Amino acid sequence: MKAANPINLTHIDHVVLRVADLEAMVLFYQEVFGCTLERGPGDLGLAQLRAGLSLIDLVDAAGPLGRKTGAAPDHGAPNLDHVCLQVHPWDEAAIVDHLQRHQVDFDEVGQRYGATGVGPSIYLRDPEGNLVELKGR
């Protein structure tokens, strides 16, 4: 008999992005996505932003933590494929209007599979070229 898996994943806890311009990235995630700064940035160059039940951590690539993992990311070789942030409730018109007001380029809304099944989603890039997917249930 197979033993039960003791690791019961429920949601993304946090994602860590190494960034070149910490201040601009914090501002983007606050103004465009409505994240709130929960901790930092402080001496370590780590800003932790609340994104619903999850955190988005932004690490200054030139700071003490960021230097531990190598050179700063560049737009030709981003440090992750994309991060998907669940949006609930999903109001497509309001989301599109909000992104346009913030002059954020984004792809067309599509139906895509994610943790809660197939639902609407939009892909966009943050100021440093990281691909972000906003997804409804």
C-alpha positions as CSV (number, residue, x, y, z in Angstrom):
1,M,0.0,0.0,0.0
2,K,1.3,3.4,-1.0
3,A,1.9,5.8,1.9
4,A,0.0,9.1,1.9
5,N,2.0,12.1,0.7
6,P,2.7,14.3,3.8
7,I,3.1,17.4,1.5
8,N,-0.3,18.8,0.9
9,L,0.1,21.8,-1.4
10,T,-2.7,24.4,-1.2
11,H,-1.5,27.4,-3.1
12,I,1.6,29.4,-4.1
13,D,3.0,30.8,-0.9
14,H,5.5,33.2,-2.5
15,V,7.5,33.8,-5.6
16,V,10.9,35.5,-5.5
17,L,12.0,37.8,-8.4
18,R,15.5,39.1,-8.6
19,V,15.2,42.7,-9.9
20,A,17.5,45.5,-11.1
21,D,15.3,48.4,-10.0
22,L,13.7,47.5,-6.7
23,E,11.9,50.8,-6.2
24,A,10.2,50.8,-9.6
25,M,9.2,47.2,-9.2
26,V,7.6,47.7,-5.8
27,L,5.7,50.7,-7.2
28,F,4.5,48.6,-10.2
29,Y,3.3,45.7,-8.1
30,Q,1.5,48.2,-5.7
31,E,-0.1,50.4,-8.3
32,V,-0.9,48.0,-11.0
33,F,-1.8,44.8,-9.0
34,G,-2.8,46.4,-5.7
35,C,-0.2,44.6,-3.7
36,T,0.7,46.0,-0.3
37,L,4.2,46.2,1.0
38,E,4.3,43.9,4.0
39,R,8.0,44.0,4.9
40,G,11.2,45.6,3.7
41,P,13.0,46.5,1.7
42,G,15.5,47.2,4.5
43,D,19.2,46.5,4.5
44,L,18.9,43.2,2.7
45,G,17.2,44.7,-0.3
46,L,14.2,42.4,0.1
47,A,10.6,43.8,-0.4
48,Q,7.8,41.4,0.5
49,L,4.5,42.3,-1.0
50,R,1.1,40.8,-0.1
51,A,-0.8,39.4,-3.1
52,G,-4.0,37.9,-1.6
53,L,-3.0,34.7,0.3
54,S,0.5,34.8,-1.3
55,L,3.6,36.9,-1.3
56,I,5.7,38.3,-4.1
57,D,9.2,38.9,-2.9
58,L,11.4,41.3,-4.8
59,V,15.1,41.0,-4.2
60,D,17.5,43.8,-5.3
61,A,20.0,41.9,-7.5
62,A,22.7,44.3,-6.4
63,G,21.9,43.9,-2.7
64,P,23.3,41.5,-0.1
65,L,20.7,38.7,-0.9
66,G,20.7,39.3,-4.7
67,R,24.5,39.1,-5.1
68,K,24.4,35.6,-3.6
69,T,22.8,34.1,-6.7
70,G,24.9,35.7,-9.4
71,A,24.5,38.5,-12.0
72,A,21.4,40.6,-12.3
73,P,18.7,39.2,-14.6
74,D,18.4,40.8,-18.0
75,H,15.6,41.0,-20.5
76,G,17.3,38.5,-22.8
77,A,17.4,35.8,-20.1
78,P,14.6,36.4,-17.4
79,N,15.0,34.4,-14.2
80,L,11.6,32.6,-14.5
81,D,9.1,31.7,-17.2
82,H,6.1,33.4,-15.6
83,V,4.1,33.7,-12.4
84,C,0.3,33.3,-12.4
85,L,-1.7,35.3,-9.9
86,Q,-5.3,34.3,-9.4
87,V,-7.9,37.2,-9.6
88,H,-11.3,36.8,-7.9
89,P,-13.8,38.1,-8.7
90,W,-12.9,38.3,-12.4
91,D,-14.2,41.5,-14.1
92,E,-12.6,41.5,-17.5
93,A,-13.7,45.0,-18.5
94,A,-12.5,46.5,-15.2
95,I,-9.2,44.6,-15.4
96,V,-8.6,45.7,-19.1
97,D,-9.5,49.3,-18.2
98,H,-7.1,49.3,-15.2
99,L,-4.2,47.9,-17.2
100,Q,-4.8,50.4,-20.0
101,R,-4.9,53.3,-17.5
102,H,-1.5,52.2,-16.2
103,Q,-0.2,51.9,-19.8
104,V,0.5,48.2,-19.4
105,D,0.7,46.2,-22.6
106,F,-1.1,42.8,-22.4
107,D,-2.2,40.0,-24.6
108,E,-5.8,39.1,-25.4
109,V,-7.9,37.4,-22.8
110,G,-7.9,33.6,-23.3
111,Q,-9.3,30.5,-21.6
112,R,-6.4,28.7,-20.0
113,Y,-6.0,25.8,-17.5
114,G,-4.6,26.5,-14.0
115,A,-4.9,25.4,-10.4
116,T,-8.7,25.9,-10.3
117,G,-9.4,24.6,-13.8
118,V,-10.0,26.4,-17.1
119,G,-10.7,30.1,-16.7
120,P,-10.0,33.5,-18.3
121,S,-6.5,34.9,-18.2
122,I,-4.3,37.7,-19.5
123,Y,-0.6,37.7,-20.0
124,L,1.5,40.9,-19.4
125,R,5.1,41.9,-18.6
126,D,6.2,43.9,-15.6
127,P,8.8,46.7,-16.1
128,E,11.7,44.2,-16.1
129,G,10.3,41.8,-18.6
130,N,8.9,39.2,-16.2
131,L,5.9,37.5,-17.7
132,V,2.8,37.7,-15.4
133,E,-0.5,35.9,-15.9
134,L,-3.6,37.2,-14.3
135,K,-6.2,34.4,-14.0
136,G,-9.8,34.1,-13.0
137,R,-11.4,30.9,-11.7
